[in-house]
Structures are given as structure tokens and as C-alpha cells.
Amino acid sequence: MPVMNKEMKNAAIQVLENEILVGGESVFKFEQDFAKYIGTDYAVSTNSGSSALLLTFNAINTKNGDNVVAPSATFIATVNGACLLGANPLFCEIGHDYVISSEKLEVMLNNNEVKFVIPVHLYGHPCDMSSIKDTAKKKKVIIIEDAAQAHGAQHMNMKVGSFGEAAIFSFYPTKNMTVGGDGGMITTNNKKIYESALKMRDVGRKTKHTHDKIGYTLRLNSVNASIGKIQLKYLDTWNEKRRKIASRYQKKLVGVGDLILPPDDETHDKSVYHMYVIRTKKRNLLGTWLLKNGVSTGVHYPLPVHKQPAYSKYRNFVENNLTFTDEWSRTVLSIPIHPNLDPHDQEFIINIVTRFYDERLYEQKEIQDEEKSWSARLT
Ligand SMILES: *Cc1c(COP(=O)(O)O)cnc(C)c1O
């Protein structure tokens, strides 16, 4: 559950009583604060992260047949916007930090005519934007960052969302910050993208009654913006708490069973741990055992995008091999992480995980029987 304190609720009531509900002052204030926080000239709010992607790819003139490179190890929405506008997805392998591999990306850009690349800062872990920028620059490829899971994450002391030509964020209630419902944001230093997104989210409106584009209606409303503005003030504190929880997991779970823990090299990067994702060959059994003990886990994501039925018509274009992406999808398990996760609850989770291996609970018939119904939730 997202944090929704009195200050946030009061802000929403204020808007309901005193502001126009669409295009109110709160919207512009939230955008200003967000742009300042990320370190870009502009920010344009939208009614979802998916809408932000659609508006961004529309603004950079995505045409039928344009190749867009993205990881397949992500949420499907990463590529939907570009593909709805006619782009062809080329799925790139990830590295052992679960984000796009800059080496594999370079090979793809050498072998294909590519217009756009979408690095995804998955689980709040920043991509290696320095190498990605170098590679993209050589090939004149436009970078659009998917920072939907990474509000506040940093690479080389710069916030993600400030590296690409533009970036998108999501405020869906499970993300590191929300607006109390669906919402999204585009950040950019590019005035043309900014102006296009402003117009196209607002029915292609030039002046009140004149529309010089066939536009969409993808605005964030004033009530949600007022909540977002206050959530943003708390974001750094929440992210700091997530990092503390992650480091406790890191310390206590290292060397347990066959667990592979997330990367924790913080020399150049600051992850915001949107998820704490471990990997194990016994993923489904461990998930079953945890649920049996009242601990909910998640799988992000059981079906990589290139295996989604919606993307089956693009399979011809998947020319590189996504072996690690496939292994990733079979082995990842997201265990609880939340700014308000109680240290005792975390201790309990750690104990339950450790017992699973120490007492070889994966051999128990009961757990094995229950695994089927647990796994059924992954479709
Ligand atoms: C949540 C998410 C999106 C889409 O955002 P919505 O607000 O749900 O439309 C896009 N990409 C990634 C990686 C996400 O996690």
C-alpha cells in the first residue's frame, strides 16, 4: 500500500474545493518540482507512464518500420507506445544486473539500422548510461529512458531520467511514488518534445478552440497532481529506507542456498530498489513456502515481452539470443521491500527463507503439491 498521509489527503481536498480539476495550478507546480528534482528543463505530466511513452515516441516522429531496441526483460508497456506507432521492436539481452547489456546493445546497433533505444532502469537499478550514451551517439540513435521504476535513482551522481533525449516515469500506486492513482511524467531538455507532448496530451490544442493536430487526451488531473507534489517531497526519505532494507537483505541472505542476490555495487550507481529481486532455481517452491508463511512475493516478470502473445507477430525480428532473459524469467522472485517494512517482519522473512534451505523444505511433499497452485498465478 502506498503512503497516503494527512498532508496528501488535505492537498487533494484543497484541489477538490478550490481548483479546476483539469489543468489546475497543481499540475504545473508538480511538473516544475519534478523537472527540478530530476534535473531537466521540462517535465510534462500524463495520466500514466504508458501515455508518457506514447506521447514521447509520437514527439520524436516514430514511423512505420522504425527499429527500436529495448530489453525483453521488462514490463510490456516499455515497448507498447513505440510499437503502437508502428515501430519494430528488437529485443536486447540483459546483463547480470538485469538491465540492458551495453555490450550486446553495441553489437545490435552495429548490425541493424536502429532509430531508438529504450534503456529500462529495472527494479530501480540504473543502467550504465555512460556507455549507452557513447554507443548511441556514435550510431546517432535516440535514447528514451524508461524510468518508471526508478524515481530518484542515480548514475554518476546524476538522476536517471536526465540522460536520454527524454525519459518517462510512472506513478502507478506500486511504484516508489504515486499520485494516488494512475499517472506519469515525461522529463526532457528538448523543447520540441516538450511542446509536442503538451499539445498532444491536450487534444492537439493550439488555442482554446483551435486544434492544429489530431491529438490525444492523456492529461494528469489536478487532484492527482497535488498528491504527487507532496509525495515527491518524501521520495528521497522513502528511497533511503528502501536502500537500508536492501542492504539488510544483502547481508543476511548472502550465501544462503542457491540464492543469487541483486547487484550492490554502489560505486557509480545508486539504486532505489523498487523491487528486491532474488534468483533461485527453486523459485516456485520458495514462493510457495513463503506464501504458506503469510509472505507474499511477486514475479517480475514470468513472461518476457518477446514471449507475450501480443508480440508474436514480431518474432521474426528477434535475431539475437535471449537465453539469459529466459533464465531470468524462470528464476526471479521479488521479496517484500517497502519504506515501512518493519525490521521484525524483515527478520521473519529472512528466517523463513533461510529455513527453506537449511531444513531442505523444498523436498517436502506438501510444498511440492502446493507449488502447482502457486505457479498458476504466474499466467
Ligand atoms: C509501470 C511501468 C510502465 C508503465 O507505466 P503505467 O503508469 O503503468 O502505464 C512502463 N515501464 C515500466 C518498466 C513499468 O514498470
The ligand as a Tripos MOL2 file, in Angstrom:
@<TRIPOS>MOLECULE
LIG
   15    15     1     0     0
SMALL
NO_CHARGES

@<TRIPOS>ATOM
      1 C1          4.8510    0.6470  -14.6420 C.3       1 LIG1
      2 C2          5.7390    0.6050  -15.8260 C.ar      1 LIG1
      3 C3          5.4040    1.2140  -17.0540 C.ar      1 LIG1
      4 C4          4.0600    1.7780  -17.3650 C.3       1 LIG1
      5 O1          3.5500    2.6770  -16.5010 O.3       1 LIG1
      6 P1          1.9550    2.7930  -16.2990 P.3       1 LIG1
      7 O2          1.8330    4.0070  -15.4490 O.co2     1 LIG1
      8 O3          1.5010    1.5520  -15.6280 O.co2     1 LIG1
      9 O4          1.3600    2.9650  -17.6490 O.co2     1 LIG1
     10 C5          6.3510    1.2190  -18.0730 C.ar      1 LIG1
     11 N1          7.5440    0.6220  -17.9130 N.ar      1 LIG1
     12 C6          7.8800    0.0010  -16.7780 C.ar      1 LIG1
     13 C7          9.2330   -0.6220  -16.6710 C.3       1 LIG1
     14 C8          6.9920   -0.0510  -15.7060 C.ar      1 LIG1
     15 O5          7.3410   -0.6970  -14.5860 O.3       1 LIG1
@<TRIPOS>BOND
     1     1     2 1
     2     2     3 ar
     3     2    14 ar
     4     3     4 1
     5     3    10 ar
     6     4     5 1
     7     5     6 1
     8     6     7 2
     9     6     8 1
    10     6     9 1
    11    10    11 ar
    12    11    12 ar
    13    12    13 1
    14    12    14 ar
    15    14    15 1
@<TRIPOS>SUBSTRUCTURE
     1 LIG1         1 GROUP 0 **** ****
